[in-house]
Amino acid sequence: MTFSIGVVGVGQFGGQFAHLFNLHPGVSEVFVVDERPERAAEAVERFDLAGAKSSFEDLLASDVDAVAIFTQRWTHGPLVERALRAGKHVYSAVPMAISEDEIARIIEAVRETRNVYMMGETSYYNPATVYARNQHEAGRFGRVFYTEGDYVHDMDLGFYDAYQYSGGDRWKETASYPPMLYPTHAIGGVLGALPAAHAVSVSCVGVKDDRQDGVFDKDVSMFGNDFSNATALFELNDGGVMRTNEMRRVGYPSHIRESRFRFFGTEASFEQLAKVTVWQDKANVHDISEQMESRPSMALDDPSLANVAPELRDAFVSGLAPVHDSDRLPEEFRGAPNGHEGSHHFLVDDFVTAVNTRTLPPVNAWTAARFTLPGIVAHESARRNGERLPIRDFGDAPVSL
């Protein structure tokens, strides 16, 4: 079986994903749409795609079977719901949404339409998460009682350029996007290794920015946000604890490893820094850094990365690591561009497989809610000076669509 797909937004990441969808043997045609028609036309020519649509509305009215959304991060929720209710299967970049109501509406739309929804969370396929998930399934941690997931990405390392690229003259209004509303690279990496766990409450402290350059300035921000860093402590349903850091002002080499994780169990533990990863039991420390090492999938000066800040390019080229099961990927992906530590190939393959088999993908709507909503509530906790707040759970995913 095959299906057609329309990619919405072919800026820095959307174009790469359009290329991968076009390579996949389970996809028949790839169309694109972008608010800047010249970007869409360029993507069609560069990747030999089926064509471009004039607007999102035009795409939804067409006979394409699926839609992949790569628009600004605060726009995803309503666009996803509209696409689902237009009869399309939907892949969405992160986050799923920025409010509990938007999440609830997406889950309801999936229930009613029985269409496939998948959130493209890269950390689910992060080498650290893959390794920890395998160890957890084998019972080697014992009981996991404490975890950490950090998304440590300094604004100076490429984010200024990225926001200016996507935001135009008023980019500072959106560059103040609250860190905890982009929580899934941290939370998804932890909960992606512990499939039965979810957050039930949170207390979060936000750090107010002091750069005074108009970014993270309440008077400029469209979100009324002045937090550039935030730290949240979550209670999990099994009695364990998860700590998450979302940092945008930090002296750390995020181009080397922007997401990092720790898992502590009663029998063993796993710890990660920028260049070192260790597995520890009660007898010894085992350096497993080599298993986490992603191989580059293309050169940092590849012409396709011309619009990407040099400090961000590692995320666009980092490919498979030894811990990945690359044998499950289609042959057509061999040598193709990858990114976010090997996740892009798996993201595309899992969505295509789910649509063609009408099954639930790993990061389905219910799982995506567990990766996303805790950050939304954490941001509200920070706005309330760290007040501990409950987190709604939408339950486990159904067995089938």
Salt bridges, closest charged atoms under 4 A:
GLU42 OE2 - ARG46 NH2 3.08
GLU57 OE2 - ARG82 NH2 3.15
GLU81 OE2 - ARG85 NE 3.45
GLU81 OE1 - ARG105 NE 2.92
GLU100 OE2 - ARG392 NH1 3.24
GLU108 OE1 - ARG111 NH1 3.60
GLU112 OE1 - ARG85 NH1 2.80
GLU121 OE2 - HIS185 ND1 2.90
GLU148 OE1 - ARG243 NH2 3.12
GLU148 OE1 - ARG262 NE 3.85
ASP150 OD1 - ARG243 NH2 3.04
ASP150 OD2 - ARG260 NE 3.43
ASP156 OD2 - ARG211 NH2 3.02
GLU173 OE2 - ARG170 NE 2.73
ASP209 OD1 - ARG249 NE 2.86
ASP213 OD1 - ARG249 NH2 3.61
GLU235 OE1 - ARG388 NH2 2.68
GLU246 OE1 - ARG248 NH2 2.74
GLU258 OE1 - HIS153 ND1 3.09
GLU258 OE2 - HIS340 NE2 3.20
GLU267 OE1 - LYS282 NZ 3.75
GLU271 OE1 - ARG262 NE 3.44
ASP281 OD2 - HIS286 NE2 3.36
GLU331 OE1 - ARG334 NE 2.87
ASP349 OD1 - HIS24 NE2 2.78
ASP349 OD2 - ARG328 NH2 3.10
ASP350 OD1 - ARG328 NH2 2.49
GLU380 OE1 - ARG383 NE 3.48
GLU380 OE2 - ARG384 NE 2.95
GLU387 OE2 - ARG384 NH1 3.66
ASP393 OD2 - HIS198 NE2 3.60
ASP393 OD1 - ARG370 NE 2.76
ASP396 OD1 - ARG370 NH2 2.94
